[in-house]
Amino acid sequence: MLSTPTLIGLIIAVIGVVAWIGGSLRVANLELNLKTFKGRITFIFAVLHVLGGLIIILIDLLP
């Protein structure tokens, strides 16, 4: 069974991946165009969620 911090990190990372996919497919008026403000915010949101989730998972799995 996974511990609570690992599950939280996994959920945060999945949110980032969903935002990335949504921005790539332009779902719900999101876009990953770095030339627009909305595109930069979407990109930063997705990257920070993926990296933050992975860091939480790594911190929890380290002895």
Rosetta blueprint (number, residue, H / E / L):
1 M L
2 L L
3 S L
4 T H
5 P H
6 T H
7 L H
8 I H
9 G H
10 L H
11 I H
12 I H
13 A H
14 V H
15 I H
16 G H
17 V H
18 V H
19 A H
20 W H
21 I H
22 G H
23 G H
24 S H
25 L L
26 R L
27 V H
28 A H
29 N H
30 L L
31 E L
32 L L
33 N L
34 L L
35 K L
36 T L
37 F H
38 K H
39 G H
40 R H
41 I H
42 T H
43 F H
44 I H
45 F H
46 A H
47 V H
48 L H
49 H H
50 V H
51 L H
52 G H
53 G H
54 L H
55 I H
56 I H
57 I H
58 L H
59 I H
60 D H
61 L H
62 L L
63 P L
